[in-house]
Amino acid sequence: MPQIQPFKGLRYTSDAGSPEDLLAPPYDVIGPAEQSALAARNPHNAVHLELAAGGDERYQQVAQLIHEWETDGTVARDAGPMFYVYEQEFAVGAVRRRRHGLFAAVEAQPWEAGAVKPHEFTLAGPKEDRLKLLQAAKTQFSPVFLIARDRAGQLTQLIDDTIASGAPAVDATTPDGVAHRLWPIEAGPLEMRRLAPLFAESFYLADGHHRYETAVAYRDWRAGEGTTARDHPSRFTMAVIVPAGDPGLIVKPIHRVVRNAPEDWREKLEPAFEIETVKLIGSHVDQARELLAMVREDPSAIVAHGFEGWLVHVLRLRDRAAFAAQVPGSHSEEWATIAPNVLRYGVLEPVWGIGDDELRAGRVEFANDIESAMAECETQPGTVVFLLNAIRLEDVLALADKGERLPQKSTFFDPKLGTGLVFYPLE
């Protein structure tokens, strides 16, 4: 079972500047333009730590930078071990939502231990990069995102009580319109008793699979450098734990983009799919709305755009059980017929010959929203965009309980957690 403990967070002081100018997203969603924009907002913006520019020399530069910031008072460690309640407020269409979690140090254990359950596979490259950063800076800059079922409701109650107790220590709205609020809590015996029911639960990793596996690798590397105490910070990873029933848990799909569609695509797909052809009309806004409705109509359907000019094709499995039986490996029907796997085994492989090696090589690109995916069709002739429905949170957790992991980029928990609210010293 997971071990949880408070930690002495490293946080920005008032000398660093306005909190709005200091926060950044996690490294894996920051493009070059946003990286430059964030760096320009404030010389102390967290992007200078989380995603520094340069080659391999940047790891030592980050280590030097965080040391300088702590020396000159830009950041300071809390006097005692703390938990931190975290609230994000954001828009979903015309509706405002709030998501709540708790910053804590969670023991980094291998997947086999069962304390934390993954739901996606990872790639080697990002883990190598993150490990080099941890080894050099000895500080974790962005949290992993965990979900707890919180059956006893104690985590939810602690969060609610803390928010009701007074104003947050940090209240900042980032350029994307997301408000970030933080309440530090001195972690005494009462708080530990209130969280005790969580020690009997497994956690589910919503976002940050690469960072979590890197934390395990860092723990092992640190142990190889010398024996560390059971409660040593290097054995833990900084996480935000969100109750599974939180109304702000939003899971969005990640769409796929593939180049150079072959002319015989229909012939290859018809044995497994019913193919409905739709012609889009109206403005780009109208078309995006119509596409979104198609995607939501059938959770297992795939909407393809680009096979035949501006026509749209809706792909629906003819026989779910028969399709699942043909998917390699010993998997449940629920796993085999979830949208990313239907696309992987039912479309990408038979039409393009794209298997695991090609996926790792980047043959498939990804888009987080319909508008950016559709823009690819406009600017790149021969491009096919596949729009997928979001996977329900209960399905993510159920598959994780079975030990069945989805392909990379199957879920997008929106919004991302902020980087820069609190850092986690590993020494």
PLY file of the C-alpha trace (Angstrom):
ply
format ascii 1.0
element vertex 427
property float x
property float y
property float z
element edge 426
property int vertex1
property int vertex2
end_header
0.00 0.00 0.00
1.21 3.56 -0.61
3.10 5.42 2.10
2.25 9.10 2.37
4.08 11.80 4.26
4.23 15.60 4.41
7.32 17.42 3.22
9.16 20.70 3.62
8.22 22.34 0.36
10.42 24.80 -1.45
8.24 27.76 -2.44
8.57 31.13 -4.12
8.82 34.13 -1.82
7.41 37.58 -2.56
10.85 38.54 -3.91
10.28 36.27 -6.94
7.47 38.37 -8.42
3.77 37.94 -9.14
2.59 34.31 -8.93
0.80 34.68 -12.28
4.20 35.17 -13.91
5.89 32.28 -12.11
3.73 29.26 -12.89
4.10 26.96 -15.91
2.57 23.71 -17.19
4.46 20.39 -16.98
7.34 19.97 -19.44
5.55 17.55 -21.77
2.87 20.00 -22.94
5.11 23.06 -23.41
5.83 23.85 -27.06
8.73 26.06 -28.21
6.58 29.20 -28.53
5.08 28.80 -25.06
8.49 27.99 -23.61
9.82 31.31 -24.88
6.74 33.22 -23.74
6.90 31.76 -20.23
10.62 32.45 -19.94
9.99 36.07 -20.92
7.24 36.58 -18.31
9.67 36.47 -15.40
13.32 35.39 -15.05
12.15 33.22 -12.15
9.34 31.47 -14.04
9.28 27.74 -13.29
9.91 26.93 -16.96
13.56 27.87 -16.37
13.73 24.83 -14.08
11.16 22.45 -15.56
12.19 22.86 -19.21
15.44 24.79 -19.47
16.80 25.57 -22.91
20.03 24.05 -24.16
21.75 20.66 -24.42
23.00 18.32 -21.74
24.66 21.22 -19.97
21.22 22.50 -18.96
20.87 19.97 -16.15
23.79 21.43 -14.21
22.62 24.93 -15.09
19.25 24.17 -13.49
21.02 22.79 -10.41
23.02 25.98 -10.13
19.92 28.12 -10.71
17.80 26.54 -7.99
20.78 26.80 -5.61
21.13 30.52 -6.42
17.41 31.12 -5.94
17.46 29.48 -2.53
20.58 31.42 -1.55
19.21 34.83 -2.58
15.74 34.25 -1.13
13.80 33.82 -4.37
12.59 30.50 -2.95
12.55 29.27 0.64
11.81 26.00 2.39
8.89 25.74 4.76
9.95 25.49 8.39
8.22 22.15 9.01
6.62 19.26 7.11
3.49 20.36 5.29
0.62 19.15 3.17
-0.79 21.58 0.60
-4.41 21.75 -0.52
-4.65 22.69 -4.19
-7.63 24.08 -6.08
-7.89 24.72 -9.82
-10.81 26.67 -11.26
-11.35 26.52 -15.01
-13.97 26.75 -17.76
-15.57 23.80 -19.54
-17.52 25.58 -22.24
-19.71 28.11 -20.44
-19.50 26.27 -17.11
-16.93 26.95 -14.39
-15.49 23.86 -12.69
-13.20 23.35 -9.71
-10.82 20.45 -9.07
-9.26 19.78 -5.67
-6.28 17.77 -4.54
-3.64 17.43 -1.88
0.10 17.88 -2.41
1.91 15.13 -0.51
5.02 12.97 -0.76
4.04 9.46 -1.91
6.50 6.58 -1.77
7.82 5.77 -5.25
7.33 2.03 -5.59
7.62 -0.18 -8.70
4.37 -1.01 -10.46
4.65 -4.60 -9.23
4.10 -3.44 -5.64
0.57 -2.36 -6.55
0.63 0.82 -4.46
0.23 3.00 -7.56
-1.52 1.65 -10.66
-0.63 2.97 -14.13
-3.08 3.24 -17.00
-0.73 4.06 -19.90
2.59 2.85 -21.26
5.66 5.09 -21.35
8.58 5.88 -23.65
12.29 5.71 -22.78
13.34 9.19 -23.99
11.38 11.37 -21.54
12.41 9.19 -18.58
16.10 9.56 -19.43
15.70 13.34 -19.61
13.79 13.59 -16.32
16.26 11.34 -14.49
19.21 13.49 -15.55
17.34 16.54 -14.25
16.60 14.92 -10.87
20.17 13.69 -10.47
21.59 17.13 -11.15
19.08 19.40 -9.38
18.06 16.98 -6.60
14.68 18.67 -6.72
11.38 17.63 -8.24
9.75 20.60 -9.92
6.36 19.30 -11.07
4.03 16.85 -9.28
2.60 13.62 -10.59
-1.19 13.43 -10.70
-2.75 10.63 -8.64
-6.39 9.64 -8.09
-7.63 8.04 -4.87
-11.03 6.40 -4.56
-11.28 8.01 -1.08
-14.00 5.58 0.00
-14.05 6.94 3.55
-14.29 10.53 2.32
-11.53 11.69 4.66
-9.40 13.27 1.94
-12.38 15.18 0.57
-13.32 16.37 4.06
-9.78 17.54 4.82
-9.69 19.49 1.56
-13.12 21.06 2.15
-12.29 22.03 5.74
-8.99 23.60 4.71
-10.55 25.70 1.94
-13.30 26.86 4.31
-10.73 27.87 6.93
-9.45 30.99 5.17
-7.85 32.61 2.16
-5.21 30.71 0.16
-1.52 31.53 0.41
-1.35 31.55 -3.41
-4.13 32.71 -5.76
-2.93 33.10 -9.33
-4.61 32.94 -12.73
-2.35 31.83 -15.58
-2.66 33.04 -19.20
-4.79 30.01 -20.10
-7.51 31.25 -17.74
-6.96 28.59 -15.06
-6.94 29.80 -11.46
-4.48 28.07 -9.10
-4.94 28.32 -5.32
-2.80 26.79 -2.59
-3.37 26.33 1.16
-0.38 25.04 3.19
-1.29 22.80 6.15
1.01 22.12 9.07
1.02 18.32 9.22
0.49 17.22 12.79
-0.87 14.00 14.32
-4.48 15.06 13.62
-3.88 15.44 9.88
-2.08 12.10 9.71
-4.96 10.37 11.51
-7.47 11.94 9.14
-5.57 10.62 6.14
-5.02 7.15 7.61
-7.79 5.51 5.49
-5.82 6.43 2.34
-3.01 4.15 3.47
-5.25 1.17 2.77
-5.97 2.18 -0.84
-4.07 1.94 -4.07
-3.66 5.12 -6.08
-4.22 5.49 -9.81
-1.77 7.47 -11.91
-3.76 9.96 -13.98
-0.88 11.96 -15.43
2.89 11.87 -15.08
3.68 8.22 -15.87
7.17 9.15 -17.09
7.83 11.26 -13.99
6.63 8.53 -11.66
8.83 5.87 -13.26
11.68 8.37 -13.12
11.07 8.84 -9.38
11.39 5.07 -8.90
14.61 5.08 -10.94
15.95 8.01 -8.89
15.11 6.22 -5.65
17.06 3.16 -6.85
19.97 5.31 -8.05
20.08 7.18 -4.74
20.00 3.92 -2.80
22.95 2.70 -4.87
24.87 5.81 -3.86
24.38 4.97 -0.18
21.79 3.68 2.24
18.87 6.05 2.75
16.48 6.09 5.70
12.95 4.79 5.28
11.53 8.32 5.32
14.26 9.95 3.21
12.77 12.33 0.61
14.51 10.54 -2.27
12.32 7.49 -1.65
9.21 9.54 -2.37
7.74 11.58 -5.19
5.73 14.78 -4.95
2.15 14.13 -6.00
-1.22 15.81 -6.10
-3.83 13.31 -4.89
-7.36 13.99 -6.19
-10.45 12.15 -4.90
-12.09 10.05 -7.62
-15.45 11.69 -6.96
-14.19 15.22 -7.51
-16.50 16.99 -10.03
-13.51 18.70 -11.62
-11.93 15.48 -12.89
-12.20 15.99 -16.64
-10.83 13.39 -19.06
-10.48 14.52 -22.65
-9.48 12.46 -25.69
-6.24 12.81 -27.61
-6.84 12.63 -31.35
-4.53 11.05 -33.92
-3.01 12.44 -37.12
-1.53 10.18 -39.82
0.06 11.16 -43.16
-0.21 9.62 -46.64
-3.44 7.65 -46.72
-3.35 4.70 -49.18
-6.02 4.53 -51.89
-7.25 1.08 -50.82
-8.14 2.17 -47.26
-11.85 1.32 -47.64
-11.12 -2.19 -48.88
-8.93 -2.80 -45.84
-11.44 -1.43 -43.32
-14.77 -2.80 -44.55
-14.33 -6.33 -43.13
-14.24 -4.97 -39.58
-16.16 -1.69 -39.81
-19.42 -0.24 -40.94
-18.42 2.96 -42.73
-20.84 5.89 -42.79
-20.01 8.84 -45.07
-20.95 12.36 -43.98
-20.45 15.66 -45.80
-19.71 18.62 -43.56
-21.50 21.90 -44.18
-21.42 25.36 -42.70
-18.61 27.34 -41.09
-15.58 25.90 -39.36
-17.35 26.42 -36.04
-20.42 24.54 -37.31
-18.24 21.73 -38.66
-16.36 21.37 -35.38
-19.66 21.24 -33.49
-21.02 18.58 -35.87
-17.86 16.51 -35.54
-17.99 16.72 -31.77
-21.59 15.46 -31.83
-20.55 12.51 -34.02
-17.75 11.57 -31.66
-19.99 11.73 -28.59
-22.82 9.75 -30.19
-21.00 6.41 -29.93
-18.11 6.01 -27.44
-16.48 3.25 -29.50
-16.89 4.92 -32.91
-13.99 6.61 -34.67
-14.51 9.69 -36.86
-12.05 9.89 -39.76
-11.50 13.01 -41.84
-9.18 13.17 -44.83
-9.59 9.81 -46.57
-11.66 11.45 -49.33
-11.18 15.20 -49.46
-13.59 16.97 -47.12
-15.83 13.96 -46.55
-16.03 12.51 -43.06
-16.30 8.79 -42.36
-17.67 7.32 -39.14
-16.16 3.89 -38.40
-18.17 1.50 -36.22
-17.13 -2.05 -35.37
-19.35 -4.70 -36.93
-18.73 -7.22 -34.15
-17.01 -6.14 -30.93
-16.42 -9.65 -29.63
-14.97 -10.88 -32.94
-12.67 -7.88 -33.13
-11.48 -8.34 -29.54
-10.70 -11.99 -30.23
-8.33 -10.99 -33.05
-6.33 -8.50 -30.96
-2.96 -10.02 -29.99
-2.35 -10.92 -26.35
-4.59 -11.90 -23.50
-6.78 -8.85 -23.09
-10.34 -8.25 -22.01
-12.97 -7.20 -24.54
-13.26 -3.89 -22.67
-9.57 -3.18 -23.27
-9.52 -4.32 -26.90
-12.58 -2.29 -27.91
-11.73 0.99 -26.25
-11.25 3.68 -28.91
-7.42 4.03 -28.92
-7.03 0.27 -29.29
-9.71 -0.02 -31.96
-7.76 2.58 -33.91
-4.40 0.93 -33.21
-5.36 -2.64 -34.17
-8.33 -2.05 -36.47
-7.16 0.91 -38.53
-3.51 1.93 -38.20
-2.04 -1.54 -38.60
-4.18 -2.89 -41.47
-4.22 0.38 -43.45
-0.74 1.80 -42.83
1.14 -1.17 -41.37
1.78 0.86 -38.22
2.79 -1.35 -35.29
4.56 -0.68 -32.02
7.92 0.14 -33.64
6.33 2.68 -35.98
4.42 4.25 -33.11
7.63 4.65 -31.12
9.25 6.20 -34.20
6.58 8.92 -34.34
4.55 7.79 -37.36
1.41 8.93 -35.55
1.01 12.50 -34.33
-1.36 13.75 -31.64
-3.78 16.66 -31.18
-5.62 17.64 -27.99
-8.60 19.34 -29.64
-10.72 19.00 -32.77
-9.83 22.45 -34.12
-6.07 21.83 -34.17
-6.59 18.34 -35.58
-8.76 19.68 -38.42
-6.20 22.38 -39.19
-3.77 19.60 -40.11
-6.10 18.51 -42.93
-6.25 22.03 -44.31
-2.52 22.60 -44.39
-1.25 19.09 -45.18
-2.95 17.32 -48.14
-3.11 13.55 -47.73
-3.43 13.86 -43.95
-6.06 11.81 -42.13
-7.30 12.90 -38.71
-8.95 10.41 -36.37
-11.21 11.90 -33.73
-11.76 9.73 -30.66
-14.24 9.89 -27.83
-12.97 10.50 -24.33
-12.45 7.42 -22.18
-14.64 7.51 -19.09
-12.84 7.84 -15.78
-14.51 4.72 -14.42
-13.17 2.75 -17.41
-9.66 4.11 -16.81
-9.77 2.95 -13.18
-11.40 -0.40 -13.99
-8.76 -1.26 -16.60
-5.99 -0.20 -14.21
-7.46 -2.54 -11.58
-7.15 -5.38 -14.12
-3.53 -4.44 -14.83
-4.39 -3.49 -18.42
-2.55 -0.41 -19.64
-3.68 1.74 -22.54
-1.47 2.99 -25.37
0.48 6.20 -24.86
-1.57 9.37 -25.26
-4.94 7.72 -24.56
-6.18 10.24 -21.98
-5.78 13.95 -21.36
-6.69 15.09 -17.85
-7.56 18.73 -18.34
-6.31 21.13 -17.13
-2.76 20.09 -16.36
-1.46 20.62 -12.84
0.54 23.78 -12.37
4.32 23.74 -11.98
5.80 26.27 -9.58
3.33 26.23 -6.68
5.72 24.15 -4.60
8.94 22.26 -5.35
10.10 19.07 -3.65
13.72 18.92 -2.39
15.08 15.38 -2.61
17.88 15.93 -0.10
0 1
1 2
2 3
3 4
4 5
5 6
6 7
7 8
8 9
9 10
10 11
11 12
12 13
13 14
14 15
15 16
16 17
17 18
18 19
19 20
20 21
21 22
22 23
23 24
24 25
25 26
26 27
27 28
28 29
29 30
30 31
31 32
32 33
33 34
34 35
35 36
36 37
37 38
38 39
39 40
40 41
41 42
42 43
43 44
44 45
45 46
46 47
47 48
48 49
49 50
50 51
51 52
52 53
53 54
54 55
55 56
56 57
57 58
58 59
59 60
60 61
61 62
62 63
63 64
64 65
65 66
66 67
67 68
68 69
69 70
70 71
71 72
72 73
73 74
74 75
75 76
76 77
77 78
78 79
79 80
80 81
81 82
82 83
83 84
84 85
85 86
86 87
87 88
88 89
89 90
90 91
91 92
92 93
93 94
94 95
95 96
96 97
97 98
98 99
99 100
100 101
101 102
102 103
103 104
104 105
105 106
106 107
107 108
108 109
109 110
110 111
111 112
112 113
113 114
114 115
115 116
116 117
117 118
118 119
119 120
120 121
121 122
122 123
123 124
124 125
125 126
126 127
127 128
128 129
129 130
130 131
131 132
132 133
133 134
134 135
135 136
136 137
137 138
138 139
139 140
140 141
141 142
142 143
143 144
144 145
145 146
146 147
147 148
148 149
149 150
150 151
151 152
152 153
153 154
154 155
155 156
156 157
157 158
158 159
159 160
160 161
161 162
162 163
163 164
164 165
165 166
166 167
167 168
168 169
169 170
170 171
171 172
172 173
173 174
174 175
175 176
176 177
177 178
178 179
179 180
180 181
181 182
182 183
183 184
184 185
185 186
186 187
187 188
188 189
189 190
190 191
191 192
192 193
193 194
194 195
195 196
196 197
197 198
198 199
199 200
200 201
201 202
202 203
203 204
204 205
205 206
206 207
207 208
208 209
209 210
210 211
211 212
212 213
213 214
214 215
215 216
216 217
217 218
218 219
219 220
220 221
221 222
222 223
223 224
224 225
225 226
226 227
227 228
228 229
229 230
230 231
231 232
232 233
233 234
234 235
235 236
236 237
237 238
238 239
239 240
240 241
241 242
242 243
243 244
244 245
245 246
246 247
247 248
248 249
249 250
250 251
251 252
252 253
253 254
254 255
255 256
256 257
257 258
258 259
259 260
260 261
261 262
262 263
263 264
264 265
265 266
266 267
267 268
268 269
269 270
270 271
271 272
272 273
273 274
274 275
275 276
276 277
277 278
278 279
279 280
280 281
281 282
282 283
283 284
284 285
285 286
286 287
287 288
288 289
289 290
290 291
291 292
292 293
293 294
294 295
295 296
296 297
297 298
298 299
299 300
300 301
301 302
302 303
303 304
304 305
305 306
306 307
307 308
308 309
309 310
310 311
311 312
312 313
313 314
314 315
315 316
316 317
317 318
318 319
319 320
320 321
321 322
322 323
323 324
324 325
325 326
326 327
327 328
328 329
329 330
330 331
331 332
332 333
333 334
334 335
335 336
336 337
337 338
338 339
339 340
340 341
341 342
342 343
343 344
344 345
345 346
346 347
347 348
348 349
349 350
350 351
351 352
352 353
353 354
354 355
355 356
356 357
357 358
358 359
359 360
360 361
361 362
362 363
363 364
364 365
365 366
366 367
367 368
368 369
369 370
370 371
371 372
372 373
373 374
374 375
375 376
376 377
377 378
378 379
379 380
380 381
381 382
382 383
383 384
384 385
385 386
386 387
387 388
388 389
389 390
390 391
391 392
392 393
393 394
394 395
395 396
396 397
397 398
398 399
399 400
400 401
401 402
402 403
403 404
404 405
405 406
406 407
407 408
408 409
409 410
410 411
411 412
412 413
413 414
414 415
415 416
416 417
417 418
418 419
419 420
420 421
421 422
422 423
423 424
424 425
425 426
